Amino acid sequence: MNNKITLTLLFTMNFFVIFGVNAQTYKLELEPVKFVIPGFSEQYLEREVSLAPDEYELAEKLRILLNNNDFQQVKSELDTYYDVELSPALLMIKAQVYFSFKAYNQTIHLYQLVLKRKPQLVRAHEELGVLYLITENFIQARQHFAKAIAYGSNNASVHGHLGYLNLQQHGGLSAVYAYQKAFSLEPHNSQWQQGLLTSLVQAKMHQPALALLNELIAQDKNNQSYWLTKAAIHIEQDTHERALQSLEFALLLGDIPQQNLLIMINLHFEQAQFDRAVALLKTHVKSQRLVFEDIRNYLLWLNQANRWEDSQWLITNLSEQSALSAQNKSLMLSTQAQILEAKNRHTEALAHYQNALDTDPNNQNALLSFAHLLLQQKHYIKAEQMYIRAEAFEALQLQALLGRAQLYINTDDLKAAYQLLIDAKRAYPNTLRIQDKINLLANIIDIQNTNTL
């Protein structure tokens, strides 16, 4: 009798295993890059092109009209000439006047005429790029902004526009340099700040992105989007504790998108910060009912930590239980079984485990937990059946073998227990102290054999 008690203590182990809580990929919802399409400047005479000598009189007349904002009269004056009669300088003025009347197709045509004569005219490329932006021809817009820069443009807006279009068309890395140039020329422009930051993040250039963020946060600590972006970078770097710190700062500044809140809760669960995770659920999510997939992992984490009251609250208040899949319904039943087991309501718990397995025979957590409770309640035949079923799953095999070995010890079938431990050691040679237990069983069996003789 004493030997049996000693062996029971040796082989008693925690059979509650959590399956399905895997490493996840999180993607925070961040603000999109803001972009404002500019209008033309009102600089009507361009230093890069010159008037023909016979145009001086007309140019002076146009200058007076432009100063008086009499664009209709300027248009009328220029329309009396064929386009081929006008120099590139006057064609530029005519294009800008047509733009003021939103005659975009004609304006584009005029700039194309200018560029046929002056293909390296920076201002024409800049303004034609803007026109293509307005008319949503983004490929042409990008090409003309790139040409303007190649020909020497030092305009921050042109670099910023190219950065935005590169970001949209070719990804973050292609946009970094353009946004850096725009930012260096206009460091207080929020568009360039945001564009550069987004480009660095998308290009996974985490250290420069964090350096920029630290500067921006120092200037404006109450900008929630900065903290969210910082959290996103830390998630990319798998530094989840720092990500949580940034998310907590963001939440202090106001509500955050639901997707980000759920990620924040997940991260708290991963860090075993269950009190904070549950508090966030109760404070920020209680007004909404989540689909069961959203809380599946929450249940698994809470069950692993034996927080049965929190699991029950989650099931009662947050889960949408209609039209559950068989797998999720089984998880719900097995969770309720564990809650009942924790309350020592063993008969009800056994019924729930059975229902869980009837609903989903592959519910691994239910299989092993059910087998363990059956063993504790001395339902040995049923427990043996559950352990044998559990051994079919690779993730459960070792614990199922050890559990069945404990069952045989409890029923005084020490030889069967000994053979199972040998099988377990062969399959899992690094199992802690398993050889000691094999040796102990072998000694007891030898003693029993000697006494029998």
C-alpha positions, -999 to 999 in steps of 0.1 A, spaced: 0 0 0 28 24 8 45 17 -25 13 26 -43 9 59 -25 45 68 -32 42 60 -69 10 80 -72 28 111 -59 57 105 -82 35 102 -113 9 129 -105 14 157 -130 -4 186 -146 -25 172 -174 -40 205 -184 -25 215 -217 -33 244 -239 -35 240 -277 -41 266 -303 -24 296 -286 2 300 -312 26 329 -321 6 354 -340 14 381 -365 -1 414 -355 -7 443 -378 -18 476 -361 -42 499 -379 -23 531 -386 -34 564 -401 -29 565 -439 -4 590 -454 -22 623 -458 -17 639 -492 -29 673 -504 -28 680 -541 -15 716 -546 -26 742 -570 -4 761 -593 16 790 -579 8 823 -596 43 829 -609 34 835 -645 68 844 -659 94 817 -657 131 824 -654 141 792 -672 126 805 -705 130 837 -724 106 858 -744 113 864 -780 121 901 -788 89 906 -807 69 894 -777 80 921 -752 51 944 -760 25 916 -757 42 904 -725 39 938 -709 3 940 -718 -3 905 -703 16 915 -672 -8 944 -665 -38 921 -671 -24 894 -648 -17 919 -620 -54 928 -623 -64 891 -622 -81 896 -656 -75 860 -667 -103 860 -692 -88 889 -711 -53 872 -710 -69 841 -724 -86 861 -752 -53 878 -761 -33 846 -763 -61 828 -782 -56 852 -811 -23 835 -817 -16 800 -830 3 780 -804 33 776 -828 36 814 -829 41 816 -791 75 812 -774 77 786 -746 75 814 -721 41 826 -734 29 790 -738 37 785 -701 16 816 -692 -12 804 -715 -11 769 -698 -14 785 -664 -43 806 -675 -61 776 -689 -55 759 -656 -72 787 -638 -103 779 -659 -99 741 -651 -95 733 -687 -72 705 -678 -69 687 -711 -60 718 -730 -35 727 -702 -18 693 -705 -16 698 -743 1 732 -739 27 718 -714 34 690 -738 41 715 -766 65 734 -743 84 702 -734 87 693 -771 107 725 -775 123 726 -740 125 689 -728 145 699 -698 123 727 -686 120 719 -648 89 741 -642 70 725 -670 77 690 -657 67 701 -622 34 717 -632 25 689 -657 31 664 -628 6 684 -607 -19 683 -636 -16 646 -639 -21 643 -602 -53 663 -604 -66 641 -633 -55 610 -614 -30 598 -640 -6 588 -613 19 570 -635 25 600 -657 25 623 -627 53 602 -611 73 603 -644 72 641 -647 81 647 -610 110 623 -614 122 642 -645 118 675 -628 141 663 -600 165 647 -625 168 681 -642 176 699 -610 143 708 -591 149 716 -555 112 721 -548 102 704 -515 67 698 -529 80 680 -560 101 657 -539 72 651 -515 48 643 -544 74 619 -559 77 602 -525 40 598 -522 36 583 -556 66 560 -552 51 549 -519 18 540 -535 33 525 -567 66 509 -556 66 506 -518 84 522 -489 120 519 -499 115 537 -532 100 566 -513 125 571 -486 150 594 -504 123 616 -519 106 621 -486 140 627 -469 147 655 -494 113 671 -489 117 668 -451 152 683 -452 138 713 -472 107 717 -451 113 700 -417 81 714 -402 58 701 -429 36 674 -414 30 657 -448 67 651 -453 71 640 -417 43 615 -420 54 604 -455 90 598 -444 79 579 -413 55 557 -433 82 549 -459 107 540 -433 82 517 -415 72 500 -448 108 496 -457 114 480 -423 141 505 -416 132 504 -379 161 523 -363 158 554 -385 120 552 -381 123 551 -343 148 579 -343 124 601 -363 95 591 -341 114 601 -310 120 635 -324 84 639 -334 71 627 -300 95 651 -283 77 679 -303 42 666 -298 37 640 -270 -1 641 -275 -1 628 -310 -17 594 -307 -7 583 -342 30 586 -332 25 562 -303 6 537 -325 33 538 -351 60 533 -325 40 503 -312 38 489 -347 76 491 -351 81 473 -318 57 446 -329 77 442 -361 108 438 -339 91 413 -316 97 436 -286 61 432 -274 67 447 -240 77 480 -255 49 478 -280 25 475 -250 40 506 -234 34 526 -266 -2 512 -269 -9 522 -233 3 558 -240 -19 558 -272 -49 547 -252 -44 574 -226 -48 599 -254 -82 586 -265 -100 557 -280 -80 536 -304 -94 515 -333 -110 482 -323 -84 462 -342 -56 479 -323 -74 474 -290 -78 436 -296 -41 434 -305 -33 452 -273 -54 427 -253 -37 398 -271 -2 412 -262 -12 415 -225 -23 379 -225 10 368 -242 29 387 -214 7 369 -188 -7 402 -177 -41 387 -173 -55 414 -149 -48 442 -174 -61 421 -204 -94 413 -186 -97 449 -174 -94 462 -210 -120 436 -222 -144 447 -194 -138 485 -199 -135 489 -236 -152 459 -253 -182 452 -230 -205 473 -252 -198 450 -282 -203 413 -287 -174 397 -305 -175 368 -328 -162 337 -311 -130 336 -332 -120 369 -315 -121 354 -280 -110 319 -288 -74 325 -278 -85 346 -248 -103 315 -234 -73 293 -240 -50 318 -222 -74 322 -193 -79 285 -189 -42 279 -189 -39 303 -160 -69 287 -142 -88 320 -143 -122 302 -146 -143 332 -134 -128 354 -161 -135 326 -187 -171 324 -176 -175 362 -178 -160 361 -213 -184 334 -225 -214 351 -209 -207 387 -220 -187 388 -251 -192 356 -272 -216 355 -301 -227 319 -298 -250 316 -327 -238 296 -356 -206 284 -340 -185 259 -359 -182 225 -343 -146 232 -333 -156 264 -315 -187 249 -299 -165 221 -286 -140 246 -271 -169 264 -254 -181 232 -239 -146 220 -227 -140 255 -212 -173 252 -193 -162 217 -182 -130 231 -168 -149 258 -150 -172 232 -134 -142 210 -125 -125 239 -108 -157 243 -87 -156 206 -78 -188 199 -98 -173 168 -112 -204 151 -125 -214 181 -146 -178 186 -158 -176 150 -170 -209 155 -190 -195 187 -206 -163 170 -216 -182 142 -232 -204 167 -251 -173 186 -262 -158 154 -277 -191 143 -292 -191 177 -310 -154 177 -320 -136 144 -315 -103 162 -323 -106 186 -293 -72 177 -279 -75 198 -248 -108 182 -239 -94 147 -245 -66 150 -220 -85 170 -195 -114 145 -197 -90 115 -193 -74 132 -162 -107 139 -145 -119 103 -152 -87 90 -137 -93 112 -106 -129 100 -103 -117 63 -107 -136 57 -140 -106 37 -151 -120 19 -182 -133 52 -197 -101 70 -187 -80 44 -204 -100 48 -236 -95 86 -235 -57 82 -230 -54 58 -259 -73 82 -281 -51 111 -270 -20 91 -279 -29 94 -315 -21 131 -314 16 139 -315 12 169 -293 -5 148 -266 14 115 -269 39 119 -241 14 131 -215 -11 106 -226 14 78 -221 24 91 -187 -13 95 -178 -21 59 -188 10 47 -168 -4 65 -138 -38 48 -144 -21 13 -144 -2 22 -112 -35 32 -96 -50 -2 -106 -19 -21 -95 -9 -32 -131 27 -22 -125 41 -43 -154 19 -25 -179 29 9 -164 66 -2 -166 62 -11 -203 45 22 -211 73 42 -194 98 22 -215 79 32 -246 77 68 -235 115 70 -229 121 54 -263 99 80 -280 109 109 -258 144 102 -244 149 137 -229 119 135 -206 129 147 -172 135 120 -145 117 93 -166 146 68 -161 144 72 -123 107 63 -124 114 33 -147 141 21 -122 118 26 -93 90 6 -109 115 -21 -119 127 -24 -83 91 -27 -70 83 -53 -96 114 -73 -86 104 -72 -49 69 -83 -58 82 -112 -78 106 -122 -50 77 -121 -25 56 -142 -48 83 -169 -50 
